[in-house]
Every structure is written in C-alpha cells, then in structure tokens.
Amino acid sequence: MTHPALSEADLYDDPNVGQQIIAGQGPAPPFSGLEYVPQPPPQKIEDTAKPKPTGPKPKSDAYLAAVSAAMDILSYRIILLLSVLVAGGLFGLATWEPDPWRLGAAAAYSVIVVVPLTFFYARR
C-alpha cells in the first residue's frame, strides 16, 4: 500500500533517465550558468595580534643548584619529622597500656630509625 499522494509509478525511475543525462537533455548540473574565475593565491599576513612569548627565562646553574640543595634539605627534614611523629605515636601507645614488648618495640624503633636520622641530619 502506498501513500495517497504517490502513485506506484512515482516510486520507479524512468528507464531512459540515464540516456537523457548523457544526451544533455536531462536535468541541468548544479551551477550550470556560472564560470570558474581563478583567484590569486592568498597572501601571507603576519599575525601581529599574538603577543610574543614572555615565559620564564632560562635559569642559571647557580639558581638550579640552590633549589636542588634546598629540596634535599627539606626532603630530609620531612623524613626526620615523620620518623619522630611515628616514634611519638609508638611511645604513646606503649605507655597507654604498658607492656614490656611494646616498650621494647618503641625503644628499638627509636634506636634503629630516629637516632641515626637525627645524627645524619646534625652532620649535614
């Protein structure tokens, strides 16, 4: 069943459509009345609206060495700070419920970790 506005003959192409186009009798190709006018190639235009890059200037070797030394010191201080905080937590836990094993573990942590870190930090 087809749409009421269409007949069944409208659904099929005419068998001579291809022949009409080849002979020039068919529908006109798009833009048939216009001529091609060659355009000159576009000229390069300098973009003056863009600001010149004003990023950070290259750092000197002395500046990089100073920053590197500061980061070494700070990283060592943070490790020492964390180890002291953990040792304080261990001693707090050991004295909350005194047990010889907990006291021994807190003392061993302090001797094995905190004392050497403090010694090496003091020697820097």
Phi and psi in degrees as GROMACS dihedral restraints (atoms count N, CA, C in turn):
[ dihedral_restraints ]
;  ai    aj    ak    al  type     phi  dphi    fc
    3     4     5     6     1  -106.7    20    10
    4     5     6     7     1   170.9    20    10
    6     7     8     9     1   -67.6    20    10
    7     8     9    10     1   146.1    20    10
    9    10    11    12     1   -63.3    20    10
   10    11    12    13     1   -24.9    20    10
   12    13    14    15     1   -83.7    20    10
   13    14    15    16     1   -10.5    20    10
   15    16    17    18     1  -112.8    20    10
   16    17    18    19     1   143.9    20    10
   18    19    20    21     1   -99.7    20    10
   19    20    21    22     1   166.3    20    10
   21    22    23    24     1   -67.9    20    10
   22    23    24    25     1   -27.7    20    10
   24    25    26    27     1   -70.0    20    10
   25    26    27    28     1   -25.4    20    10
   27    28    29    30     1   -70.4    20    10
   28    29    30    31     1   -18.6    20    10
   30    31    32    33     1   -82.3    20    10
   31    32    33    34     1   -10.5    20    10
   33    34    35    36     1  -115.1    20    10
   34    35    36    37     1   147.2    20    10
   36    37    38    39     1   -79.2    20    10
   37    38    39    40     1   153.1    20    10
   39    40    41    42     1   -70.8    20    10
   40    41    42    43     1   134.8    20    10
   42    43    44    45     1   -65.2    20    10
   43    44    45    46     1   -16.5    20    10
   45    46    47    48     1   -96.1    20    10
   46    47    48    49     1     8.9    20    10
   48    49    50    51     1   -61.6    20    10
   49    50    51    52     1   -46.1    20    10
   51    52    53    54     1   -61.2    20    10
   52    53    54    55     1   -39.9    20    10
   54    55    56    57     1   -67.3    20    10
   55    56    57    58     1   -36.0    20    10
   57    58    59    60     1   -66.6    20    10
   58    59    60    61     1   -39.6    20    10
   60    61    62    63     1   -67.3    20    10
   61    62    63    64     1   -41.1    20    10
   63    64    65    66     1   -64.9    20    10
   64    65    66    67     1   -38.7    20    10
   66    67    68    69     1   -79.2    20    10
   67    68    69    70     1    -5.0    20    10
   69    70    71    72     1    85.9    20    10
   70    71    72    73     1     9.4    20    10
   72    73    74    75     1   -96.2    20    10
   73    74    75    76     1    -7.1    20    10
   75    76    77    78     1   -80.5    20    10
   76    77    78    79     1  -164.8    20    10
   78    79    80    81     1   -63.4    20    10
   79    80    81    82     1   148.8    20    10
   81    82    83    84     1   -72.5    20    10
   82    83    84    85     1   140.4    20    10
   84    85    86    87     1   -65.8    20    10
   85    86    87    88     1   156.3    20    10
   87    88    89    90     1   -61.7    20    10
   88    89    90    91     1   147.4    20    10
   90    91    92    93     1    58.9    20    10
   91    92    93    94     1    41.0    20    10
   93    94    95    96     1   -71.2    20    10
   94    95    96    97     1   -27.5    20    10
   96    97    98    99     1   -95.6    20    10
   97    98    99   100     1     5.8    20    10
   99   100   101   102     1  -104.3    20    10
  100   101   102   103     1   146.2    20    10
  102   103   104   105     1  -102.5    20    10
  103   104   105   106     1   154.7    20    10
  105   106   107   108     1   -86.3    20    10
  106   107   108   109     1   123.4    20    10
  108   109   110   111     1  -111.9    20    10
  109   110   111   112     1   115.0    20    10
  111   112   113   114     1   -66.0    20    10
  112   113   114   115     1   138.5    20    10
  114   115   116   117     1  -102.7    20    10
  115   116   117   118     1   145.4    20    10
  117   118   119   120     1   -68.2    20    10
  118   119   120   121     1   152.1    20    10
  120   121   122   123     1   -63.0    20    10
  121   122   123   124     1   146.7    20    10
  123   124   125   126     1   -65.2    20    10
  124   125   126   127     1   142.4    20    10
  126   127   128   129     1   -82.9    20    10
  127   128   129   130     1   147.7    20    10
  129   130   131   132     1   -73.4    20    10
  130   131   132   133     1   127.3    20    10
  132   133   134   135     1  -114.3    20    10
  133   134   135   136     1   126.7    20    10
  135   136   137   138     1   -73.8    20    10
  136   137   138   139     1   135.2    20    10
  138   139   140   141     1   -88.8    20    10
  139   140   141   142     1   101.0    20    10
  141   142   143   144     1   -89.9    20    10
  142   143   144   145     1    -7.1    20    10
  144   145   146   147     1   -75.7    20    10
  145   146   147   148     1   -24.6    20    10
  147   148   149   150     1   -74.4    20    10
  148   149   150   151     1   130.2    20    10
  150   151   152   153     1   -73.1    20    10
  151   152   153   154     1   150.0    20    10
  153   154   155   156     1   -70.8    20    10
  154   155   156   157     1   145.2    20    10
  156   157   158   159     1   -62.7    20    10
  157   158   159   160     1   127.3    20    10
  159   160   161   162     1  -123.6    20    10
  160   161   162   163     1    57.3    20    10
  162   163   164   165     1   -79.7    20    10
  163   164   165   166     1  -174.4    20    10
  165   166   167   168     1   -64.3    20    10
  166   167   168   169     1   142.3    20    10
  168   169   170   171     1   -78.3    20    10
  169   170   171   172     1   154.6    20    10
  171   172   173   174     1   -58.4    20    10
  172   173   174   175     1   137.0    20    10
  174   175   176   177     1   -81.8    20    10
  175   176   177   178     1   148.1    20    10
  177   178   179   180     1   -79.8    20    10
  178   179   180   181     1   162.8    20    10
  180   181   182   183     1   -64.7    20    10
  181   182   183   184     1   -35.2    20    10
  183   184   185   186     1   -66.4    20    10
  184   185   186   187     1   -40.2    20    10
  186   187   188   189     1   -63.2    20    10
  187   188   189   190     1   -45.6    20    10
  189   190   191   192     1   -64.0    20    10
  190   191   192   193     1   -37.2    20    10
  192   193   194   195     1   -66.7    20    10
  193   194   195   196     1   -39.6    20    10
  195   196   197   198     1   -65.9    20    10
  196   197   198   199     1   -42.6    20    10
  198   199   200   201     1   -65.1    20    10
  199   200   201   202     1   -41.4    20    10
  201   202   203   204     1   -62.5    20    10
  202   203   204   205     1   -42.7    20    10
  204   205   206   207     1   -65.4    20    10
  205   206   207   208     1   -40.4    20    10
  207   208   209   210     1   -64.1    20    10
  208   209   210   211     1   -40.7    20    10
  210   211   212   213     1   -67.2    20    10
  211   212   213   214     1   -35.3    20    10
  213   214   215   216     1   -62.3    20    10
  214   215   216   217     1   -44.9    20    10
  216   217   218   219     1   -65.0    20    10
  217   218   219   220     1   -46.2    20    10
  219   220   221   222     1   -64.2    20    10
  220   221   222   223     1   -40.3    20    10
  222   223   224   225     1   -65.3    20    10
  223   224   225   226     1   -38.6    20    10
  225   226   227   228     1   -67.4    20    10
  226   227   228   229     1   -39.4    20    10
  228   229   230   231     1   -64.4    20    10
  229   230   231   232     1   -38.0    20    10
  231   232   233   234     1   -66.9    20    10
  232   233   234   235     1   -41.4    20    10
  234   235   236   237     1   -61.8    20    10
  235   236   237   238     1   -43.6    20    10
  237   238   239   240     1   -64.3    20    10
  238   239   240   241     1   -42.0    20    10
  240   241   242   243     1   -61.9    20    10
  241   242   243   244     1   -44.5    20    10
  243   244   245   246     1   -63.5    20    10
  244   245   246   247     1   -41.3    20    10
  246   247   248   249     1   -66.0    20    10
  247   248   249   250     1   -37.2    20    10
  249   250   251   252     1   -68.0    20    10
  250   251   252   253     1   -40.0    20    10
  252   253   254   255     1   -63.8    20    10
  253   254   255   256     1   -41.5    20    10
  255   256   257   258     1   -65.3    20    10
  256   257   258   259     1   -41.4    20    10
  258   259   260   261     1   -62.6    20    10
  259   260   261   262     1   -40.7    20    10
  261   262   263   264     1   -62.9    20    10
  262   263   264   265     1   -40.7    20    10
  264   265   266   267     1   -64.0    20    10
  265   266   267   268     1   -41.0    20    10
  267   268   269   270     1   -64.2    20    10
  268   269   270   271     1   -42.3    20    10
  270   271   272   273     1   -69.0    20    10
  271   272   273   274     1   -34.4    20    10
  273   274   275   276     1   -63.6    20    10
  274   275   276   277     1   -43.1    20    10
  276   277   278   279     1   -66.6    20    10
  277   278   279   280     1   -38.4    20    10
  279   280   281   282     1   -68.4    20    10
  280   281   282   283     1   -32.7    20    10
  282   283   284   285     1   -89.8    20    10
  283   284   285   286     1   -14.4    20    10
  285   286   287   288     1   -65.5    20    10
  286   287   288   289     1   -49.1    20    10
  288   289   290   291     1  -126.3    20    10
  289   290   291   292     1    92.6    20    10
  291   292   293   294     1   -61.6    20    10
  292   293   294   295     1   123.1    20    10
  294   295   296   297     1  -139.4    20    10
  295   296   297   298     1   136.3    20    10
  297   298   299   300     1   -57.6    20    10
  298   299   300   301     1   -35.3    20    10
  300   301   302   303     1   -69.0    20    10
  301   302   303   304     1   -38.9    20    10
  303   304   305   306     1   -67.4    20    10
  304   305   306   307     1   -42.4    20    10
  306   307   308   309     1   -62.6    20    10
  307   308   309   310     1   -40.4    20    10
  309   310   311   312     1   -64.6    20    10
  310   311   312   313     1   -40.5    20    10
  312   313   314   315     1   -66.7    20    10
  313   314   315   316     1   -41.1    20    10
  315   316   317   318     1   -65.8    20    10
  316   317   318   319     1   -41.8    20    10
  318   319   320   321     1   -65.6    20    10
  319   320   321   322     1   -41.4    20    10
  321   322   323   324     1   -65.1    20    10
  322   323   324   325     1   -40.3    20    10
  324   325   326   327     1   -61.8    20    10
  325   326   327   328     1   -43.4    20    10
  327   328   329   330     1   -63.4    20    10
  328   329   330   331     1   -42.5    20    10
  330   331   332   333     1   -71.4    20    10
  331   332   333   334     1   -39.5    20    10
  333   334   335   336     1   -81.8    20    10
  334   335   336   337     1   -33.3    20    10
  336   337   338   339     1  -110.4    20    10
  337   338   339   340     1   -56.3    20    10
  339   340   341   342     1   -71.1    20    10
  340   341   342   343     1   -44.1    20    10
  342   343   344   345     1   -62.0    20    10
  343   344   345   346     1   -48.2    20    10
  345   346   347   348     1   -62.9    20    10
  346   347   348   349     1   -39.7    20    10
  348   349   350   351     1   -62.5    20    10
  349   350   351   352     1   -42.8    20    10
  351   352   353   354     1   -64.2    20    10
  352   353   354   355     1   -41.4    20    10
  354   355   356   357     1   -62.7    20    10
  355   356   357   358     1   -47.3    20    10
  357   358   359   360     1   -68.4    20    10
  358   359   360   361     1   -32.1    20    10
  360   361   362   363     1   -67.7    20    10
  361   362   363   364     1   -39.1    20    10
  363   364   365   366     1   -67.2    20    10
  364   365   366   367     1   -31.4    20    10
  366   367   368   369     1   -76.3    20    10
  367   368   369   370     1   -20.5    20    10
